[in-house]
Structures are given as structure tokens and as C-alpha cells.
């Protein structure tokens, strides 16, 4: 009986994220809600009504094991050489945004540290997610040993506030900011832009054909090797349990970035998608361990903390963009890429009617994925000393 329950529970955690992904492909409503949020909702229901004495340890084991495996896959497709494309005002805008984020998170921490449980860790997670994305949030949850209910609450409130933020960007942001910032200096004509867009689509189709079971297995193999080395470094050299997991996650991050520049690893395709699938498994597992009572107590302070982090950063970003002469389109797209992650860049570029800034915006987000874990751990320990 016990073995059967364990097997069924494992199959649920493995299969259900795939079903959710398929649902998001078929249903516009499900796609708008988002796979991660659906996983949270399903996970919380599963944890409240299905988990019992036979299978209650499974989500904890899964959530602990998945991040060290998923993290390298999410970084394998980094192209550090492409970072040199982020030049001029895009690079300036990125630096401004990160500095403004650190400032607003520090302000938010001083205002809400008494109302938010382990506010320094929350500040660290916000630093990571607003330079990278959901993968960084999940990695920092593990690195900083954040409680499950706190992690779910942070992610849920973030989705709500970020939705308001992105709605503002795609509606009236350019008209409002355009009265303050310089206009974008267009460099290519419409015909050149269409040619480049066709090239991007052609490369995308070629990439899709390269995704295979062999590539997925190869990605898993390299990820396991990196995870083992990272764990070995953490357990062998770090005896302080409070920072041990942080060292492991940062070691894995560093090794994955190094591996992304090795020719054999660079040939692997589809690793990012597999990594995101593992993040969905992690999301369901973590949500099934959440404590509703603890979550509801921290929602309002979290709403204040996260709102200051997002909109406070936006306001400061605008002011310093004015000082450093960053144009309105570059400012909007770099802010989008860092706060909401690269997948939102094409949407915003379409809304502001400027595809010339798309590649630099996406590259800024990729840099954020790489740097988010380092920044998150640093900010968490920095806030903890205040």
C-alpha cells in the first residue's frame, strides 16, 4: 500500500506539469493564467487534501533535488559572447536599473522588515527575480533556505504586481515617459527590420528541429555532474549550515556558466525548456507543502515590499535615464527584461512599435539570469546585517 501511494504521488509530480504545459498550449485562458500559477494552485490543493503520512516527505525531497539539476540546464544556452552586443545606452540602462533595484529593496526592507518573515531573504529573492526571472527565484529559495509558504506568497504577490506593471508598459508608458526621456534614434529601415526578423524565425525553426531525446539526456548528464561537484564543494569545505546551500547554488551557477562556453555543451539544444519543466515540478512540490495560515499573515506587507521594489525601481530608473540621456524605448525594454524576464520583451517591443531594441533587451535579460543568483545571495546577507 505504502509503495503504491509513493509511486502514484511521484507520477503525479512528474506527469501533471507536462499536462499543464499542454493545456497552456491549447487554451488561451490557461496561457494567460500561466503554467507556474496553475502549478501553485494545483500543488496547494494536492497538499491540503491528498498528502498523508505515506507520501508527505516526497515533495520535500523533490524540491531539494530539482533545483541543483534544473539550474545548470537553464544556463547552458547562455552565450557570453553575445553580451558585448549590449553596448552604449542599453548597458547604461541595465546598470541604472540594477542599482535602483538595490536601493528600493533596501528601502522596502527598512519599512517592512517587521511585517515580513525573514525579510532579508525575501529581499534577496526579489533582487534575483527582478534581474533574472522565476528560475532565479526558485534557486534563491533553495540557496537561502526560504520557508515554502513565504516562497509561494512572494511568487503569488509578484505575479499580481508584475501584471499591473506590464499592463502599464504596454499601454501608456511610452507616451508618459516620452515626455521626460529622449526619443529612440532609429537606425534601420522597415525592409532591413523584416529581413532580420525572417532570419530570427529561420534560426528558431532550425533550433526546434535540433531538440531531441539525445540532447535532453546529454543535458541531464552534464547537469548531474555539475550538481555533484557543487554539492561536493559545499559539503566538503563549508561547515556552516546557514551558508552551505548558498555556496552550493553559487558553485553550480558558476560551473554552469563555464560549461555554457564549452563547445560540446553549447551543441546541446532544448536544455532551457527541460529546466523550466523541472521548475514546474518544483512549483507543485513547494506549493503542496505551503502553510495557508502563515501565507495570509504576510500578504499585505509583501504587497507593500514588492510594489516598492517594482515601481520604486521604475521611478528611479526614469530619473537616472533622464540624467544619463537614455532614450525612452531602451529604458522601457531593459526595465521589462530585468523586472519581467526576456519572454516579455517581444510583447513590449510590439506595443512600443520598435523591434530594433528587441535583441539588446533579450540579451540584458540573459545577463540577468546569470547574475541574479549572485546578487540575490549578496543582498540577502547585506540586508541581514542592517
N, C-alpha and C positions, 0 to 999 in steps of 0.2 A: 504493500500500500504506500509506504513512505517513498520508495524508489519511483513508483509510478507518478506520484504527486510532483516529485523533483523533476522528472523528465518532462512532464506536461508544462510545468512552470518555466523551465528553460526554453522549451519550444515556443511558448508564448512570447517571451522576451526577445527571441531571435526572429520569429516569423512576423509578429504584429507590426514592427516598424516598416517591414517591406510592404505590407498591406496598406499601411498609412501613406507611404510614398506613392503607391499605385493609385490610391484614392485621390491624392493631390494632383496626379496627372490627369485623372478622369473628371474631377469635379472642380469647377471654378470656385465654388464656395469653400471647399476644403483647402484649396490652394491659397485663398485669401486668408483663411484662419492660420494656416501654416502647419507643417508637419511637427515641429517642435512643440507647439502649444497643444496640439491634439494628443501627442505622446504624454505630455504632462497630465492632461485631463484623464486619459485612459489609465495612466500609471497610478494616479491618486485614487481612482475608483477601485482598481485592482488591489491596491494596498489596503484599502478600508474593508473590502468585502471578501477577498479571495485569500490573501496571505494568511497562513496559520503556522502552528508550531513546526510543521514538517518542512515548509519552504520559506520561512521568514528570513533565513540567512542568505538566500540566493541573490536578492537584489544588492546587498552589501558587497558580496563577493564580485558580482558583475561590475558594479560601479567602480570598485577599486582596481579591477584588472583592465577595464576597457580603455581608460584614458591613456596609460602608457603605450597601448597598442595603436590607438587612433591618432594620437598626436604626431608621430612620425609621418603617417600617411597624409595628413593634412598639410605637411610641409615639404613633402618630396617634390611637388611640382613647382616649388619656388624657383625663380630664375633671377639670381642675384645680379647677373649682368644687365638685366632689364632695368635695374634700379637707377642706372645712370640716365635713363630717359626722363626721370623726374628731376628736371632741371629748372632753373630760374624761379619764376613765381610759384609754381606748383610745390617745389621743395620748400620755399619760404612759407607758403601757406600751411604745409604739413607741420613744420616745426612750430609755427604760431599756434596751431590747433592743439598740439600735444602739450605745450607749455600752459596754454589757457585751461586745458582739461585738468592738469595737475593742480593749478591754482583753485579752480572751482570745487574740485573734490576735497581739497584741504579745507575750504570754507564750509562745504557741506558737512564734513566730518565734525568740525568745531560746533556747528549748530545742532546736529542730530546724534552725536555720539552717545548721549544718554538714552535716546529712544530707540536706537537700532542696535540689536545684539551683535557684538563683535564688529563694531562699525569700521574699524581699521581694515578688517578682512573684506568687508563689503566695498570699501573704498578701493582696495586692491583689485577686486573683481571688476569694478566699474572702470578702472584705469585700463585693464586688459581688454574688456569688451568694447570700449569706445576708442581703442586704437586698432583692434583686430576684429573679433566677432564672437559668435557663440562658441566656437572651438576653444578660444582663449578663456572664456567664462568657465567652461567645463574643466579645462586644465587647471585653472587657478582654484577652483573648488577643491580639487584634489591636492594641489600644492599647499594651500593654506589651511587644509582640514576644516572646511566650512561645513556647518550643520546642514542636513538635507533640506529642512523646512526653510532655512534662511536662503539657500541657493534657489529654491523654487520661487520663493517670494520675490527675490531680486529679479529673476528672469521674467516673471509674470508682469511685475510693475514696469520693467524695462520695455517689454513689448507694447504696453499701453502708451507710455510716454513717447516711445520711439515712433509709434504710429501717428501720433499728433504732430511730431517733428517732421516726419517725411511728408505728411499731407501738406504742411505749411510750405515745404521746399518745392513741391511740385505744383503749387497753386500760385501764391502771390509773392514768394520770397524774392524772385529776381526783380520784380517791379519795385519792391520795398528797398532791397539792398542796392539796386541800381541807382537810386537817388543819392547814395552815400559813396559807393565804390566806382572805380573806373570801368568803362565797358571793355569787353574782351576784344583784343586785336586779332581779327580773323586772318588766317594765313593761307588757307586753301580754298579753291572754288568748289562749287557743288559737284562738278563732274569728278574731280580728284577724290572727293569725300566718298562718292558712290563706288569708285574703283577700290578704295581701301576697304570699304565695308564688304564688298564681294570677296576680297582676299581673306578677310577675317572669317566669313561664313565658310569659305572653302577649307581653311585650316581647321575649323570646328568640325566639319564633316569628316575630314581625314582623321582627326583625333578620336571621334566616336567609333570609327572602324577599327582603331587600334586597341580599344578596350576589350579585354578577353580574360578568360579564367586564368590563363597563364600569368598575365600581368597582375591580377589580383593576388594569386598565390605568391608571386615574387614580392609584391608589396608587403604581404603578411610576413614573409620570411625575413626581410630586411628590418621590418618594424619590431619583430620579436627579438632579433639580435640587438637592436638599439635599446629596447626596453630592458633587456637583461643586463647590458652594460651599465645603463643608467641606474638600475636598481642596485647593481654591484657597487658602484661608486658611492651611492647614498648609504647603504648598509655597512660598507667596509670602512668608510672614512668619517661618517657623521654619526655621532652617538646621541646627539640631542634630538629627541623625537619631535620637538616643536618645529625644527627646520629640516628634518630629514627628507620629508616628502617634497618640500620646496626644492631642495638640491637635486633630487631625482628628476623632477619635472624639468628643471632648467638644464640639467645634463642631457636629458632626452631631446629637448628643444635644440640645443647646440649641436648635438650629433646629427639630428635630422637635417638641419640647415647645411651642415658639412656634407652629408650624404647626398643632398639635392644637387650638389655640384660634381658628383662622381658620374662618369659617363654611363655606366651600367644602370644606375638608379634613375638617371634622367630619362632613360628609354622606357621606363615603366609608365603606363598610362592608366588612368582611372583610379589612382590611389586616393585622390581627394574625395571622390564620391563614396568610396568604401569607408573612408574615415568619417564622413558625415553620417553614413548609415550606422556606424558604431556609436556616434554621438546620439542618435535617436534611441538606440538600445540603452545607452547611459541615461537618457532623459526619462524613459519609462521606469527604469530601475530606481533612480533617485526619487522620482515622484511617488513611487509606491512606498517609500519609507518616510514621506513627509508627515509632519505633525500639524494638523489643521489649527489647533488652538494656538500654537506658537506662531504660525504664519499670520493669522488675523491680527495678533497683537502688534506686529511690526509693519503692517501695510502702510498706514498713514505717514509715519516717519520716513519710511523708504520712499514713498511718493515724493516727499519734500527733498530728500537727498538726491534722488535720481533726476528730478526736474531741474535742480540747481546744476547738477553735473552736465546735463544736455544743453539746456537753454542758457545757462550761465556761460558755458564754453562758447556757444554760438554768439552771444552778445560781445564777449571779449574778442573773439575771432574777427568779428566785423570791425571793431575799433582798431585793432592792430593791423588788419588788412588795409585799412584806410591809411594808416601811418606808413606802412611799407609798400604802398601802391600795388597791392594785389587786386587784380580785376575781379569783377563780380562772379563770372562763370567759374573761374578757377577756385575761388573761395567756396562757392556752393558745392562744387563737385568733390573737393578734398574733404570738406566737412561731412558730406554724405558718406564718402568711402570710409572714413575713420569712425564716425558715430554709428552708421548702419551697416557697414561692410560692403565690399565690392559688388555683390549682386545687385545692389540698388543703384549703382552708378548709371547703367544704360537707361533706366527708368527716368532718372533725374535729367540726364543729358537730353532725352527726348522732350521732357517738359520745358527745359530752358532753350530748346532748339539749337543745340550746339554739340555736335558729335566730335569736334576736334579735341575736346578736353577729356574724352572718354578713356583713352589709353593711359594717360597720366593719372587720372582718377583711380582707375583699377590698380595701377602699379603702386600708388600710395597705400591702398588697402592691403595689398600683398605684403608690403613692408610692415604694415601694422600687425598682420598675422604673425610675422616673425618676431617683432619686438614686444608684442603685447604681454607675453608671459614674464619677460624680464621686468618690464615696467610695473606690472601688477604686483609682483613679489616685492619689489623695491618700495612701492608706495604703501603697501600694507605694513611693512616693518617701519617705514618712516612715520606713518600716522600713529602707529603703536607707541612711538617714543615721545609724542607730543603731550 
